[in-house]
Amino acid sequence: MSFDCRTCHCTDRKPKTEMKAVEREESIDYVTYEEGREAFRARVLAAKAARRIHVGEYLTLLFENHLTVQYQIQEMIRTERIVKEADILHEIKTYNELIGEVGELGCTLLIEIDDATHRAEKLKAWVKLPDNIYLKFEDGSKAFAQIDERQREEGKLSSVQFLKFNTNGQVPVAVGIDYHDLSAETILNYEQRNALGEDLT
């Protein structure tokens, strides 16, 4: 079996009501994956570029879709040299949680602070930060992030968070944060809006 990313469901352009989860048959062994990895990785990086949005000084949101999640799964299998079926299924289940349900967008939030001491202080002070990140729509309404509470441990955040936004199918025009000493909003450009719109329709 050779790896051809053109055969995966992420290229299916038929109308969908929800973003399709990565199926088991789409994940291949790490040796076969290595053969086509560079071409596949280039395609994924191009998709991520349009879905990576910086908000303020410290926050980056990377919106996930079928392709980016498939890549994360394959990279984990490759890095960890995973061969056991149960372990592969575990990775697929774990990463599929990043994909939004009907009308939702899922994203990885990165809190990027270089200084370790400063980062530790902020991750404790900003424990409610994810709840105050929002998507803004054309009509001015907002959808605030939803976080799995398991990600808040011992009263602090980790520097990587997984969030969901219920958009009700609306395409966002901006991403923002309004929380204590953080207040910023990024207007989405055409490529970003188009990419998120593709993930919703």
CYANA upper distance limits for C-alpha pairs under 8 A (distance plus 0.5 A):
  1 MET  CA     32 THR  CA      7.82
  2 SER  CA     32 THR  CA      6.73
  2 SER  CA     33 TYR  CA      8.39
  2 SER  CA     35 GLU  CA      8.42
  2 SER  CA     36 GLY  CA      8.46
  3 PHE  CA     28 ILE  CA      8.05
  3 PHE  CA     32 THR  CA      6.91
  3 PHE  CA     33 TYR  CA      6.50
  3 PHE  CA     35 GLU  CA      7.88
  3 PHE  CA     36 GLY  CA      6.41
  4 ASP  CA      8 CYS  CA      8.22
  4 ASP  CA     36 GLY  CA      7.66
  5 CYS  CA     40 PHE  CA      6.76
  6 ARG  CA     11 THR  CA      7.24
  7 THR  CA     11 THR  CA      8.02
  8 CYS  CA     12 ASP  CA      8.32
  8 CYS  CA     26 GLU  CA      7.12
  9 HIS  CA     20 LYS  CA      8.21
  9 HIS  CA     66 HIS  CA      8.49
 10 CYS  CA     20 LYS  CA      8.21
 10 CYS  CA     66 HIS  CA      6.07
 10 CYS  CA     67 LEU  CA      6.17
 15 PRO  CA    201 THR  CA      6.95
 16 LYS  CA    201 THR  CA      6.59
 17 THR  CA    102 VAL  CA      6.56
 17 THR  CA    103 GLY  CA      8.46
 17 THR  CA    200 LEU  CA      8.44
 17 THR  CA    201 THR  CA      7.30
 18 GLU  CA    100 GLY  CA      8.11
 18 GLU  CA    101 GLU  CA      6.29
 18 GLU  CA    102 VAL  CA      4.99
 18 GLU  CA    103 GLY  CA      7.49
 18 GLU  CA    200 LEU  CA      7.55
 18 GLU  CA    201 THR  CA      8.03
 19 MET  CA     65 ASN  CA      7.63
 19 MET  CA     66 HIS  CA      7.34
 19 MET  CA     99 ILE  CA      7.32
 19 MET  CA    100 GLY  CA      7.10
 19 MET  CA    101 GLU  CA      7.13
 19 MET  CA    102 VAL  CA      7.67
 19 MET  CA    199 ASP  CA      7.17
 19 MET  CA    200 LEU  CA      7.69
 20 LYS  CA     66 HIS  CA      6.92
 20 LYS  CA     99 ILE  CA      8.47
 21 ALA  CA     66 HIS  CA      6.86
 21 ALA  CA     96 ASN  CA      6.36
 21 ALA  CA     99 ILE  CA      7.39
 22 VAL  CA     26 GLU  CA      7.22
 22 VAL  CA     66 HIS  CA      6.88
 22 VAL  CA     69 VAL  CA      7.86
 22 VAL  CA     70 GLN  CA      6.65
 22 VAL  CA     92 ILE  CA      7.45
 22 VAL  CA     96 ASN  CA      7.05
 23 GLU  CA     27 SER  CA      7.86
 23 GLU  CA     92 ILE  CA      8.16
 24 ARG  CA     89 LEU  CA      7.60
 24 ARG  CA     92 ILE  CA      7.76
 26 GLU  CA     70 GLN  CA      8.30
 27 SER  CA     70 GLN  CA      7.96
 27 SER  CA     73 ILE  CA      7.96
 27 SER  CA     74 GLN  CA      6.97
 28 ILE  CA     32 THR  CA      7.24
 28 ILE  CA     33 TYR  CA      6.80
 28 ILE  CA     74 GLN  CA      7.88
 29 ASP  CA     33 TYR  CA      6.67
 29 ASP  CA     77 ILE  CA      7.97
 29 ASP  CA     78 ARG  CA      8.34
 29 ASP  CA     83 VAL  CA      7.67
 30 TYR  CA     34 GLU  CA      6.51
 30 TYR  CA     74 GLN  CA      7.81
 30 TYR  CA     77 ILE  CA      6.67
 30 TYR  CA     78 ARG  CA      5.28
 30 TYR  CA     81 ARG  CA      7.23
 30 TYR  CA     82 ILE  CA      8.27
 31 VAL  CA     35 GLU  CA      7.46
 31 VAL  CA     78 ARG  CA      8.37
 32 THR  CA     36 GLY  CA      7.88
 33 TYR  CA     37 ARG  CA      6.21
 33 TYR  CA     74 GLN  CA      7.91
 33 TYR  CA     78 ARG  CA      8.26
 34 GLU  CA     38 GLU  CA      8.38
 34 GLU  CA     78 ARG  CA      8.34
 36 GLY  CA     40 PHE  CA      6.79
 37 ARG  CA     41 ARG  CA      6.27
 38 GLU  CA     42 ALA  CA      6.68
 39 ALA  CA     43 ARG  CA      6.96
 40 PHE  CA     44 VAL  CA      6.80
 41 ARG  CA     45 LEU  CA      6.59
 41 ARG  CA     71 TYR  CA      8.04
 42 ALA  CA     46 ALA  CA      6.81
 43 ARG  CA     47 ALA  CA      6.92
 44 VAL  CA     48 LYS  CA      6.64
 44 VAL  CA     67 LEU  CA      7.20
 44 VAL  CA     68 THR  CA      6.64
 44 VAL  CA     71 TYR  CA      7.61
 45 LEU  CA     49 ALA  CA      6.61
 46 ALA  CA     50 ALA  CA      7.53
 47 ALA  CA     51 ARG  CA      7.24
 47 ALA  CA     68 THR  CA      8.12
 48 LYS  CA     52 ARG  CA      6.41
 48 LYS  CA     62 LEU  CA      7.55
 48 LYS  CA     63 PHE  CA      8.14
 48 LYS  CA     64 GLU  CA      8.44
 48 LYS  CA     68 THR  CA      7.70
 50 ALA  CA    191 GLU  CA      6.50
 50 ALA  CA    192 GLN  CA      5.51
 50 ALA  CA    195 ALA  CA      6.82
 51 ARG  CA     61 LEU  CA      8.38
 51 ARG  CA     62 LEU  CA      6.11
 51 ARG  CA     63 PHE  CA      5.69
 51 ARG  CA     64 GLU  CA      8.01
 51 ARG  CA    192 GLN  CA      6.44
 51 ARG  CA    195 ALA  CA      7.16
 51 ARG  CA    196 LEU  CA      7.62
 52 ARG  CA     60 THR  CA      7.34
 52 ARG  CA     61 LEU  CA      6.23
 52 ARG  CA     62 LEU  CA      4.90
 52 ARG  CA     63 PHE  CA      6.99
 53 ILE  CA     60 THR  CA      6.12
 53 ILE  CA     61 LEU  CA      5.67
 53 ILE  CA     62 LEU  CA      6.87
 53 ILE  CA    175 VAL  CA      8.43
 53 ILE  CA    186 THR  CA      8.25
 54 HIS  CA     58 TYR  CA      8.46
 54 HIS  CA     59 LEU  CA      6.36
 54 HIS  CA     60 THR  CA      4.87
 54 HIS  CA     61 LEU  CA      6.85
 54 HIS  CA    186 THR  CA      7.71
 55 VAL  CA     59 LEU  CA      5.72
 55 VAL  CA     60 THR  CA      6.54
 55 VAL  CA     61 LEU  CA      8.22
 55 VAL  CA    175 VAL  CA      7.62
 55 VAL  CA    176 GLY  CA      6.97
 55 VAL  CA    177 ILE  CA      7.96
 55 VAL  CA    184 ALA  CA      6.69
 55 VAL  CA    185 GLU  CA      6.64
 55 VAL  CA    186 THR  CA      6.24
 56 GLY  CA    182 LEU  CA      8.17
 56 GLY  CA    183 SER  CA      7.89
 56 GLY  CA    184 ALA  CA      5.73
 56 GLY  CA    185 GLU  CA      7.64
 56 GLY  CA    186 THR  CA      8.33
 58 TYR  CA    111 ILE  CA      6.15
 58 TYR  CA    112 GLU  CA      5.51
 58 TYR  CA    113 ILE  CA      6.74
 59 LEU  CA    109 LEU  CA      7.53
 59 LEU  CA    110 LEU  CA      6.35
 59 LEU  CA    111 ILE  CA      5.50
 59 LEU  CA    112 GLU  CA      6.72
 60 THR  CA    109 LEU  CA      6.37
 60 THR  CA    110 LEU  CA      5.63
 60 THR  CA    111 ILE  CA      7.20
 60 THR  CA    112 GLU  CA      8.03
 61 LEU  CA    107 CYS  CA      6.72
 61 LEU  CA    108 THR  CA      6.23
 61 LEU  CA    109 LEU  CA      5.13
 61 LEU  CA    110 LEU  CA      6.81
 62 LEU  CA    107 CYS  CA      5.80
 62 LEU  CA    108 THR  CA      5.61
 62 LEU  CA    109 LEU  CA      6.96
 62 LEU  CA    110 LEU  CA      8.47
 63 PHE  CA    105 LEU  CA      7.56
 63 PHE  CA    106 GLY  CA      6.37
 63 PHE  CA    107 CYS  CA      4.52
 63 PHE  CA    108 THR  CA      6.84
 63 PHE  CA    196 LEU  CA      8.36
 64 GLU  CA     68 THR  CA      6.27
 64 GLU  CA     69 VAL  CA      7.07
 64 GLU  CA     98 LEU  CA      7.12
 64 GLU  CA     99 ILE  CA      6.86
 64 GLU  CA    105 LEU  CA      8.06
 64 GLU  CA    106 GLY  CA      6.24
 64 GLU  CA    107 CYS  CA      5.75
 64 GLU  CA    108 THR  CA      7.69
 65 ASN  CA     69 VAL  CA      6.64
 65 ASN  CA     98 LEU  CA      8.45
 65 ASN  CA     99 ILE  CA      6.43
 65 ASN  CA    106 GLY  CA      8.20
 65 ASN  CA    199 ASP  CA      7.04
 66 HIS  CA     70 GLN  CA      6.55
 66 HIS  CA     99 ILE  CA      7.52
 67 LEU  CA     71 TYR  CA      6.73
 68 THR  CA     72 GLN  CA      6.79
 69 VAL  CA     73 ILE  CA      6.76
 69 VAL  CA     95 TYR  CA      6.65
 69 VAL  CA     96 ASN  CA      7.24
 69 VAL  CA     98 LEU  CA      7.88
 69 VAL  CA     99 ILE  CA      8.09
 70 GLN  CA     74 GLN  CA      6.77
 71 TYR  CA     75 GLU  CA      6.52
 72 GLN  CA     76 MET  CA      6.66
 72 GLN  CA     95 TYR  CA      7.82
 73 ILE  CA     77 ILE  CA      6.77
 73 ILE  CA     91 GLU  CA      6.74
 73 ILE  CA     92 ILE  CA      6.75
 73 ILE  CA     95 TYR  CA      7.26
 74 GLN  CA     78 ARG  CA      6.60
 75 GLU  CA     79 THR  CA      6.43
 76 MET  CA     80 GLU  CA      6.36
 76 MET  CA     81 ARG  CA      8.36
 76 MET  CA     82 ILE  CA      8.27
 76 MET  CA     91 GLU  CA      8.22
 77 ILE  CA     81 ARG  CA      5.92
 77 ILE  CA     82 ILE  CA      5.32
 77 ILE  CA     83 VAL  CA      8.14
 77 ILE  CA     88 ILE  CA      7.70
 78 ARG  CA     82 ILE  CA      7.40
 82 ILE  CA     87 ASP  CA      7.29
 82 ILE  CA     88 ILE  CA      7.14
 83 VAL  CA     87 ASP  CA      7.85
 83 VAL  CA     88 ILE  CA      7.48
 84 LYS  CA     88 ILE  CA      6.85
 85 GLU  CA     89 LEU  CA      6.70
 86 ALA  CA     90 HIS  CA      6.70
 87 ASP  CA     91 GLU  CA      6.88
 88 ILE  CA     92 ILE  CA      6.84
 89 LEU  CA     93 LYS  CA      6.61
 90 HIS  CA     94 THR  CA      6.57
 91 GLU  CA     95 TYR  CA      6.62
 92 ILE  CA     96 ASN  CA      6.42
 93 LYS  CA     97 GLU  CA      7.21
 94 THR  CA     98 LEU  CA      8.39
 95 TYR  CA     99 ILE  CA      8.28
 98 LEU  CA    106 GLY  CA      5.98
 98 LEU  CA    107 CYS  CA      7.18
 98 LEU  CA    108 THR  CA      8.29
 98 LEU  CA    162 PHE  CA      7.37
 98 LEU  CA    163 LEU  CA      8.29
 98 LEU  CA    164 LYS  CA      8.38
 99 ILE  CA    105 LEU  CA      7.61
 99 ILE  CA    106 GLY  CA      5.91
100 GLY  CA    104 GLU  CA      5.14
100 GLY  CA    105 LEU  CA      5.36
100 GLY  CA    106 GLY  CA      5.43
100 GLY  CA    164 LYS  CA      7.17
100 GLY  CA    165 PHE  CA      8.49
101 GLU  CA    105 LEU  CA      8.11
102 VAL  CA    168 ASN  CA      8.34
102 VAL  CA    169 GLY  CA      8.21
102 VAL  CA    200 LEU  CA      8.39
103 GLY  CA    166 ASN  CA      6.47
103 GLY  CA    167 THR  CA      5.98
103 GLY  CA    168 ASN  CA      5.07
103 GLY  CA    169 GLY  CA      4.84
103 GLY  CA    170 GLN  CA      8.11
103 GLY  CA    200 LEU  CA      6.80
104 GLU  CA    164 LYS  CA      7.12
104 GLU  CA    165 PHE  CA      5.93
104 GLU  CA    166 ASN  CA      4.95
104 GLU  CA    167 THR  CA      6.02
104 GLU  CA    168 ASN  CA      7.37
104 GLU  CA    169 GLY  CA      7.60
104 GLU  CA    200 LEU  CA      7.79
105 LEU  CA    164 LYS  CA      6.21
105 LEU  CA    165 PHE  CA      5.74
105 LEU  CA    166 ASN  CA      7.15
105 LEU  CA    167 THR  CA      7.62
105 LEU  CA    196 LEU  CA      8.43
105 LEU  CA    199 ASP  CA      8.19
105 LEU  CA    200 LEU  CA      7.90
106 GLY  CA    162 PHE  CA      7.85
106 GLY  CA    163 LEU  CA      6.22
106 GLY  CA    164 LYS  CA      4.89
106 GLY  CA    165 PHE  CA      6.89
107 CYS  CA    162 PHE  CA      6.37
107 CYS  CA    163 LEU  CA      5.84
107 CYS  CA    164 LYS  CA      6.85
108 THR  CA    160 VAL  CA      7.40
108 THR  CA    161 GLN  CA      6.25
108 THR  CA    162 PHE  CA      5.16
108 THR  CA    163 LEU  CA      6.81
109 LEU  CA    159 SER  CA      8.45
109 LEU  CA    160 VAL  CA      6.16
109 LEU  CA    161 GLN  CA      5.41
109 LEU  CA    162 PHE  CA      6.51
109 LEU  CA    163 LEU  CA      7.49
110 LEU  CA    159 SER  CA      6.40
110 LEU  CA    160 VAL  CA      5.35
110 LEU  CA    161 GLN  CA      7.11
111 ILE  CA    159 SER  CA      5.40
111 ILE  CA    160 VAL  CA      6.89
112 GLU  CA    159 SER  CA      7.62
113 ILE  CA    118 HIS  CA      7.75
113 ILE  CA    119 ARG  CA      5.89
114 ASP  CA    119 ARG  CA      7.60
115 ASP  CA    119 ARG  CA      6.46
116 ALA  CA    120 ALA  CA      6.63
117 THR  CA    121 GLU  CA      6.86
118 HIS  CA    122 LYS  CA      6.75
119 ARG  CA    123 LEU  CA      6.58
120 ALA  CA    124 LYS  CA      6.98
121 GLU  CA    125 ALA  CA      6.73
122 LYS  CA    126 TRP  CA      6.12
123 LEU  CA    127 VAL  CA      6.78
123 LEU  CA    156 LYS  CA      6.08
123 LEU  CA    157 LEU  CA      5.61
123 LEU  CA    158 SER  CA      7.16
123 LEU  CA    159 SER  CA      7.60
124 LYS  CA    155 GLY  CA      6.97
124 LYS  CA    156 LYS  CA      4.80
124 LYS  CA    157 LEU  CA      6.90
125 ALA  CA    156 LYS  CA      7.86
126 TRP  CA    156 LYS  CA      7.85
126 TRP  CA    157 LEU  CA      7.78
127 VAL  CA    152 ARG  CA      7.66
127 VAL  CA    155 GLY  CA      6.93
127 VAL  CA    156 LYS  CA      5.54
127 VAL  CA    157 LEU  CA      5.98
128 LYS  CA    132 ASN  CA      7.71
129 LEU  CA    133 ILE  CA      7.48
129 LEU  CA    179 TYR  CA      6.90
130 PRO  CA    145 ALA  CA      6.78
130 PRO  CA    146 GLN  CA      8.00
130 PRO  CA    147 ILE  CA      7.40
130 PRO  CA    163 LEU  CA      8.16
131 ASP  CA    144 PHE  CA      6.90
131 ASP  CA    145 ALA  CA      5.91
131 ASP  CA    146 GLN  CA      6.91
131 ASP  CA    147 ILE  CA      7.67
132 ASN  CA    144 PHE  CA      6.86
132 ASN  CA    145 ALA  CA      7.42
132 ASN  CA    177 ILE  CA      6.29
132 ASN  CA    178 ASP  CA      6.37
132 ASN  CA    179 TYR  CA      6.56
133 ILE  CA    144 PHE  CA      6.25
133 ILE  CA    145 ALA  CA      6.19
133 ILE  CA    175 VAL  CA      7.99
133 ILE  CA    176 GLY  CA      6.25
133 ILE  CA    177 ILE  CA      4.96
133 ILE  CA    178 ASP  CA      7.36
134 TYR  CA    142 LYS  CA      6.62
134 TYR  CA    143 ALA  CA      5.90
134 TYR  CA    144 PHE  CA      4.73
134 TYR  CA    145 ALA  CA      6.40
134 TYR  CA    165 PHE  CA      8.42
134 TYR  CA    175 VAL  CA      6.31
134 TYR  CA    176 GLY  CA      5.82
134 TYR  CA    177 ILE  CA      6.73
135 LEU  CA    142 LYS  CA      5.95
135 LEU  CA    143 ALA  CA      5.73
135 LEU  CA    144 PHE  CA      6.97
135 LEU  CA    165 PHE  CA      8.06
135 LEU  CA    172 PRO  CA      6.33
135 LEU  CA    173 VAL  CA      8.01
135 LEU  CA    174 ALA  CA      6.36
135 LEU  CA    175 VAL  CA      5.14
135 LEU  CA    176 GLY  CA      6.94
136 LYS  CA    140 GLY  CA      6.60
136 LYS  CA    141 SER  CA      6.33
136 LYS  CA    142 LYS  CA      4.97
136 LYS  CA    143 ALA  CA      7.14
136 LYS  CA    172 PRO  CA      5.99
136 LYS  CA    173 VAL  CA      6.38
136 LYS  CA    174 ALA  CA      5.56
136 LYS  CA    175 VAL  CA      6.61
136 LYS  CA    176 GLY  CA      8.05
137 PHE  CA    141 SER  CA      6.05
137 PHE  CA    142 LYS  CA      6.72
137 PHE  CA    170 GLN  CA      7.44
137 PHE  CA    171 VAL  CA      7.13
137 PHE  CA    172 PRO  CA      5.14
137 PHE  CA    173 VAL  CA      5.80
137 PHE  CA    174 ALA  CA      7.43
138 GLU  CA    172 PRO  CA      7.58
138 GLU  CA    173 VAL  CA      6.67
143 ALA  CA    165 PHE  CA      6.74
143 ALA  CA    166 ASN  CA      6.86
143 ALA  CA    167 THR  CA      6.77
144 PHE  CA    165 PHE  CA      6.83
144 PHE  CA    166 ASN  CA      8.40
145 ALA  CA    163 LEU  CA      6.49
145 ALA  CA    164 LYS  CA      6.14
145 ALA  CA    165 PHE  CA      5.53
145 ALA  CA    166 ASN  CA      8.40
146 GLN  CA    163 LEU  CA      6.15
146 GLN  CA    164 LYS  CA      5.66
146 GLN  CA    165 PHE  CA      6.70
147 ILE  CA    151 GLN  CA      8.01
147 ILE  CA    161 GLN  CA      8.46
147 ILE  CA    162 PHE  CA      7.25
147 ILE  CA    163 LEU  CA      5.65
147 ILE  CA    164 LYS  CA      7.22
148 ASP  CA    162 PHE  CA      8.15
148 ASP  CA    163 LEU  CA      8.04
151 GLN  CA    157 LEU  CA      7.31
151 GLN  CA    158 SER  CA      7.76
151 GLN  CA    161 GLN  CA      7.51
152 ARG  CA    156 LYS  CA      6.24
152 ARG  CA    157 LEU  CA      5.75
152 ARG  CA    158 SER  CA      7.98
153 GLU  CA    157 LEU  CA      7.25
157 LEU  CA    161 GLN  CA      8.36
167 THR  CA    171 VAL  CA      7.74
167 THR  CA    172 PRO  CA      8.28
169 GLY  CA    200 LEU  CA      6.57
169 GLY  CA    201 THR  CA      8.16
170 GLN  CA    200 LEU  CA      8.40
171 VAL  CA    193 ARG  CA      7.23
171 VAL  CA    196 LEU  CA      7.15
171 VAL  CA    197 GLY  CA      5.94
171 VAL  CA    200 LEU  CA      8.01
172 PRO  CA    188 LEU  CA      8.32
172 PRO  CA    193 ARG  CA      7.21
172 PRO  CA    196 LEU  CA      8.20
173 VAL  CA    187 ILE  CA      6.65
173 VAL  CA    188 LEU  CA      5.86
173 VAL  CA    189 ASN  CA      8.49
173 VAL  CA    193 ARG  CA      6.99
174 ALA  CA    185 GLU  CA      7.24
174 ALA  CA    186 THR  CA      5.98
174 ALA  CA    187 ILE  CA      4.83
174 ALA  CA    188 LEU  CA      5.63
175 VAL  CA    185 GLU  CA      6.16
175 VAL  CA    186 THR  CA      5.81
175 VAL  CA    187 ILE  CA      7.16
175 VAL  CA    188 LEU  CA      7.88
176 GLY  CA    183 SER  CA      8.04
176 GLY  CA    184 ALA  CA      6.07
176 GLY  CA    185 GLU  CA      4.46
176 GLY  CA    186 THR  CA      6.60
177 ILE  CA    182 LEU  CA      7.14
177 ILE  CA    183 SER  CA      5.90
177 ILE  CA    184 ALA  CA      5.97
177 ILE  CA    185 GLU  CA      6.88
178 ASP  CA    182 LEU  CA      6.41
178 ASP  CA    183 SER  CA      5.03
178 ASP  CA    184 ALA  CA      7.26
179 TYR  CA    183 SER  CA      6.69
188 LEU  CA    192 GLN  CA      6.23
188 LEU  CA    193 ARG  CA      6.53
189 ASN  CA    193 ARG  CA      6.73
190 TYR  CA    194 ASN  CA      6.47
191 GLU  CA    195 ALA  CA      6.58
192 GLN  CA    196 LEU  CA      6.78
193 ARG  CA    197 GLY  CA      6.44
194 ASN  CA    198 GLU  CA      6.67
195 ALA  CA    199 ASP  CA      7.02
196 LEU  CA    200 LEU  CA      6.92
197 GLY  CA    201 THR  CA      6.74
